[in-house]
Amino acid sequence: AIQLMALGLSPYTIEMDNYFVERSLTPLDENGDYDFESINALDLTLLNEHLLQLMSGEQIQLPKFNFHTGIPELGKFAQITDNQIVILEGIHGMNPHLLERIPSDNIFRIYVSVLSQVNIDSHNRVPTTDVRLLRRIVRDARGRGYSATDTLMRWQSVRRGEKRNIFPYQENADVMFNSGLAYEL
């Protein structure tokens, strides 16, 4: 979004996490635990409806997911102009089922991921997965009220979700963007 603004564009970012379904409707994984990584944990109907309304110039009221109660709440109002770009942020961005009602010529997919280049020594580098885990711990602590222990306890599920929901679709990207920062570790 910052780079687009530097180029004179006016992006509008929508966090897909705010489109989570009510906790009681969240799909379960094979162990009977909530599968927050599943695309079916999102209200795809509402997301597509909102995007179509925005594209038609209408004003919408975004949802704001409450991670403490597990219930979506009403969020801020949004409306875009003809020259604005909507950025959807979330793990399902490359999945073709995400935007089934949106014309494909209105979609440009950017795969943003950390590709770590920090080496421990001349034969070993810091695994990209470790950087993603650290980012997740920080995000969960700042924005969701989860402790580092909570995030570590969920990490197996997150990794399983990456293998099922991100990596199979990464080749659908029109462009890849390395968000790794040498100093972040």
C-alpha positions as CSV (number, residue, x, y, z in Angstrom):
1,A,0.0,0.0,0.0
2,I,2.8,2.4,0.9
3,Q,4.6,1.7,-2.4
4,L,1.3,2.3,-4.4
5,M,0.8,5.6,-2.5
6,A,4.4,6.6,-3.4
7,L,3.5,6.0,-7.0
8,G,0.5,8.4,-6.7
9,L,-2.2,5.8,-6.3
10,S,-4.8,5.6,-3.5
11,P,-5.1,1.9,-2.3
12,Y,-7.8,0.8,0.2
13,T,-6.8,-2.2,2.3
14,I,-9.2,-4.8,3.6
15,E,-8.1,-7.4,6.1
16,M,-9.7,-10.8,5.3
17,D,-9.4,-11.8,9.0
18,N,-12.3,-9.5,9.6
19,Y,-14.5,-11.7,7.4
20,F,-14.1,-14.8,9.7
21,V,-17.4,-16.5,10.3
22,E,-18.8,-16.7,13.8
23,R,-16.7,-19.1,15.9
24,S,-19.6,-21.6,16.2
25,L,-19.6,-21.9,12.4
26,T,-15.8,-22.3,12.0
27,P,-14.9,-25.6,10.4
28,L,-13.2,-28.2,12.4
29,D,-10.0,-30.0,11.4
30,E,-9.4,-33.8,11.6
31,N,-8.6,-33.5,15.3
32,G,-11.9,-31.7,16.1
33,D,-10.1,-28.3,16.7
34,Y,-11.2,-25.1,15.0
35,D,-9.6,-24.8,11.5
36,F,-9.0,-21.1,11.3
37,E,-6.7,-21.6,8.4
38,S,-9.5,-23.0,6.2
39,I,-10.9,-20.8,3.4
40,N,-14.3,-21.9,4.8
41,A,-13.5,-20.1,8.0
42,L,-14.3,-16.9,6.0
43,D,-17.6,-15.5,5.0
44,L,-16.9,-15.7,1.3
45,T,-20.4,-14.6,0.3
46,L,-20.2,-11.4,2.3
47,L,-16.7,-10.7,1.1
48,N,-17.6,-11.0,-2.6
49,E,-20.8,-9.0,-2.1
50,H,-18.9,-6.2,-0.4
51,L,-16.3,-6.1,-3.2
52,L,-18.9,-6.0,-5.9
53,Q,-20.7,-3.2,-4.1
54,L,-17.4,-1.3,-3.7
55,M,-16.7,-1.8,-7.4
56,S,-20.2,-0.3,-8.2
57,G,-19.4,2.8,-6.1
58,E,-21.6,1.9,-3.2
59,Q,-20.8,2.4,0.4
60,I,-20.5,-0.7,2.6
61,Q,-20.1,-1.3,6.3
62,L,-17.1,-3.6,6.9
63,P,-17.2,-6.3,9.5
64,K,-14.7,-6.2,12.4
65,F,-14.0,-9.6,13.8
66,N,-13.8,-9.8,17.6
67,F,-11.1,-12.4,18.4
68,H,-12.0,-12.4,22.1
69,T,-15.7,-13.2,21.6
70,G,-15.4,-15.1,18.3
71,I,-18.2,-13.0,16.8
72,P,-18.1,-10.5,13.9
73,E,-19.2,-7.0,14.8
74,L,-19.9,-4.0,12.6
75,G,-16.9,-2.0,11.6
76,K,-16.2,1.2,9.7
77,F,-17.9,2.4,6.6
78,A,-16.0,2.2,3.3
79,Q,-16.5,3.5,-0.2
80,I,-13.9,3.8,-3.0
81,T,-13.5,6.1,-6.0
82,D,-13.1,5.0,-9.6
83,N,-9.3,5.3,-9.4
84,Q,-8.8,3.4,-6.2
85,I,-7.3,-0.1,-5.8
86,V,-8.6,-2.5,-3.2
87,I,-6.0,-4.6,-1.5
88,L,-7.1,-7.8,0.2
89,E,-4.7,-9.0,2.8
90,G,-4.8,-12.6,4.0
91,I,-3.6,-16.1,3.4
92,H,-6.2,-17.1,0.9
93,G,-5.3,-14.3,-1.6
94,M,-4.0,-16.8,-4.2
95,N,-6.9,-19.2,-3.9
96,P,-9.2,-19.0,-7.0
97,H,-12.3,-19.8,-4.8
98,L,-11.8,-16.6,-2.8
99,L,-13.2,-14.2,-5.4
100,E,-15.4,-16.4,-7.5
101,R,-17.9,-13.6,-8.2
102,I,-15.3,-11.0,-9.2
103,P,-14.4,-10.7,-12.9
104,S,-10.8,-12.1,-13.4
105,D,-9.7,-9.0,-15.3
106,N,-10.3,-7.0,-12.1
107,I,-7.9,-9.2,-10.1
108,F,-4.1,-8.9,-9.8
109,R,-2.5,-11.3,-7.3
110,I,0.7,-10.4,-5.4
111,Y,2.2,-13.2,-3.3
112,V,3.9,-11.5,-0.4
113,S,6.1,-13.7,1.7
114,V,9.3,-13.5,3.7
115,L,12.2,-15.2,1.9
116,S,14.9,-15.1,4.5
117,Q,18.5,-14.5,3.4
118,V,20.1,-14.4,6.8
119,N,22.8,-17.0,7.3
120,I,23.9,-18.6,10.5
121,D,27.2,-19.6,8.9
122,S,28.4,-20.5,5.4
123,H,26.2,-23.6,5.3
124,N,23.1,-22.8,7.2
125,R,20.6,-20.0,6.9
126,V,17.8,-19.0,9.3
127,P,14.7,-20.9,8.0
128,T,12.0,-18.7,6.5
129,T,9.5,-20.6,8.7
130,D,11.3,-19.3,11.8
131,V,10.9,-15.7,10.6
132,R,7.2,-16.4,9.9
133,L,6.7,-17.8,13.4
134,L,8.3,-14.7,14.9
135,R,6.1,-12.4,12.9
136,R,3.0,-14.5,13.9
137,I,3.9,-14.3,17.6
138,V,4.3,-10.5,17.4
139,R,1.0,-10.0,15.4
140,D,-1.0,-12.3,17.7
141,A,0.3,-10.5,20.8
142,R,-0.3,-7.0,19.4
143,G,-3.6,-7.5,17.7
144,R,-5.3,-10.6,19.1
145,G,-4.4,-10.7,22.7
146,Y,-2.7,-14.1,22.4
147,S,0.5,-14.9,24.3
148,A,3.6,-16.3,22.6
149,T,2.8,-19.7,24.2
150,D,-0.8,-19.6,22.7
151,T,0.8,-18.9,19.2
152,L,3.3,-21.7,19.7
153,M,0.5,-24.1,20.6
154,R,-1.3,-23.3,17.4
155,W,1.9,-23.4,15.2
156,Q,1.3,-27.0,14.0
157,S,-2.1,-26.0,12.8
158,V,-0.7,-22.8,11.1
159,R,1.9,-24.9,9.3
160,R,-0.7,-27.4,8.2
161,G,-2.8,-24.5,6.9
162,E,0.1,-23.1,4.9
163,K,0.6,-26.5,3.3
164,R,-3.1,-26.8,2.4
165,N,-4.1,-23.2,1.7
166,I,-1.0,-21.1,0.7
167,F,1.7,-23.2,-1.0
168,P,-0.6,-25.0,-3.5
169,Y,-1.8,-21.6,-4.8
170,Q,1.3,-19.5,-4.7
171,E,1.9,-20.1,-8.5
172,N,-1.4,-18.3,-9.1
173,A,0.4,-15.0,-8.3
174,D,0.9,-12.5,-11.0
175,V,4.0,-11.2,-9.0
176,M,5.9,-12.2,-6.0
177,F,7.1,-9.7,-3.4
178,N,9.8,-10.6,-0.8
179,S,8.9,-8.9,2.5
180,G,12.0,-10.1,4.3
181,L,13.9,-7.5,6.2
182,A,17.6,-8.2,7.1
183,Y,17.2,-6.5,10.5
184,E,13.9,-8.0,11.6
185,L,15.4,-11.0,13.5
